[in-house]
């Protein structure tokens, strides 16, 4: 069964570039100005029940997850299937997201928190709500200040900036 509540959190702001991460895609860290926003999101999540918490293995997600853990005591499992869309085909990317969702269904956890990247959020969102994702859907994600919640098949976004 798909979880009834999925919180999709993008890592804290890690670049001001409008063209992406360039050479730092694997190593970018969150910027100091991202920390207060991540803390606000964590405070919001503090009293929200989650039965499983997952994060990308990339440093910017690990840093974001640590801030959330420090405030909420929610522990994260790092999962490479939530890593940035990088150095793979769209089909490979889609298959790993589908595999992650299938695992969630098997674990049968009602409330899940995921800290990941924009394209992953877009992919998960489309797969969960429409049961499909196209490459052109991968830009359908919110900025790092926004928490996306999918609850009982409906999407809701809260801006913490």
C-alpha positions in Angstrom: 0.0 0.0 0.0 1.3 3.5 -0.9 1.8 5.6 2.3 -1.1 7.8 3.1 1.2 10.8 3.8 4.5 11.5 2.0 6.5 14.6 2.9 8.9 15.5 0.1 11.5 17.9 1.2 14.1 19.3 -1.1 17.6 19.8 0.4 18.5 23.3 1.6 19.5 25.8 -0.9 23.0 24.9 -2.2 23.6 27.2 -5.1 22.5 30.6 -6.5 23.2 29.5 -10.1 20.3 29.5 -12.4 22.0 26.9 -14.6 22.6 24.1 -12.1 25.5 22.8 -10.1 28.1 22.3 -12.8 31.2 20.7 -11.4 29.8 20.7 -7.8 26.8 18.5 -8.6 28.2 15.7 -6.4 29.8 17.9 -3.7 27.6 21.0 -3.2 26.9 21.9 0.4 23.9 23.8 1.7 24.4 27.6 1.9 24.4 29.3 5.4 21.2 31.2 4.4 19.5 27.8 3.9 19.8 26.7 7.5 17.0 28.9 9.0 14.5 27.7 6.4 15.5 24.1 7.0 15.0 24.7 10.7 11.5 26.1 10.1 10.5 23.0 8.0 11.9 20.8 10.8 9.9 22.6 13.4 6.8 22.0 11.3 7.7 18.3 10.9 8.5 17.8 14.6 5.0 16.8 15.6 4.1 15.1 12.3 4.2 11.3 12.6 6.6 9.6 10.3 7.2 5.9 10.3 10.2 6.0 7.9 12.5 8.8 6.9 14.7 8.6 3.8 17.4 10.8 2.3 19.6 11.0 -0.8 23.2 10.1 -0.1 24.5 13.5 -1.5 26.1 15.8 1.0 23.5 18.6 0.7 20.8 16.2 1.6 22.8 14.6 4.4 23.3 18.1 5.9 19.6 18.9 5.5 18.6 15.6 7.1 21.0 16.2 10.0 19.3 19.6 10.8 15.9 17.9 10.7 17.2 15.1 12.9 18.6 17.5 15.5 15.2 19.2 15.8 12.8 16.3 15.4 14.8 13.2 16.5 13.7 11.6 13.2 16.4 9.3 12.0 17.1 9.0 8.2 18.0 6.1 6.1 20.2 7.1 3.2 19.1 5.5 -0.1 21.0 5.9 -3.4 17.7 5.6 -5.3 16.9 9.1 -4.0 20.2 10.6 -5.4 20.2 13.4 -8.0 19.4 12.6 -11.6 22.9 12.5 -12.9 25.0 10.4 -15.3 22.2 8.0 -16.2 19.5 7.7 -18.8 15.9 8.9 -18.0 14.7 5.3 -18.2 17.3 4.2 -15.5 16.3 7.2 -13.4 12.6 6.3 -13.7 13.2 2.7 -12.9 15.0 3.5 -9.7 12.2 5.8 -8.5 9.6 3.1 -9.4 11.7 0.6 -7.4 11.8 2.9 -4.4 8.0 3.3 -4.5 7.5 -0.4 -4.8 9.7 -0.9 -1.7 7.6 1.8 0.2 4.5 -0.2 -0.7 6.0 -3.4 0.6 7.1 -1.8 3.9 3.5 -0.6 4.4 4.4 2.5 6.4 1.6 5.1 6.6 3.7 8.3 6.9 7.0 8.9 5.2 9.5 11.8 5.0 11.9 12.1 2.1 14.8 14.5 1.7 16.0 14.6 -1.8 16.5 16.7 -5.0 14.2 18.6 -7.3 14.1 16.1 -10.2 13.6 13.2 -7.8 10.7 15.1 -6.1 9.1 15.8 -9.5 9.6 12.1 -10.5 8.1 10.7 -7.3 5.2 13.2 -7.4 4.2 12.2 -10.9 4.6 8.5 -10.3 2.6 8.7 -7.1 -0.2 10.9 -8.4 -0.3 9.9 -12.1 1.4 6.5 -12.1 3.7 7.8 -14.8 6.5 10.3 -15.3 7.8 11.9 -18.5 11.2 13.5 -18.9 9.6 16.9 -19.4 8.0 16.5 -15.9 11.3 16.6 -14.1 11.2 20.4 -13.8 7.9 20.2 -11.9 9.4 20.7 -8.4 9.3 23.5 -5.9 12.2 25.6 -4.6 14.1 24.4 -1.5 11.9 26.5 0.8 8.8 24.5 0.0 7.6 21.3 1.6 5.5 19.2 -0.7 3.0 16.9 1.0 1.1 14.1 -0.8 -1.7 13.0 1.4 -4.4 10.5 0.4 -3.6 11.2 -3.3 -3.8 15.0 -3.0 -0.8 17.4 -3.2 -0.2 20.4 -0.9 2.8 22.7 -0.7 3.8 25.0 2.1 6.4 27.8 1.5 8.6 28.4 4.5 10.6 31.3 3.2 
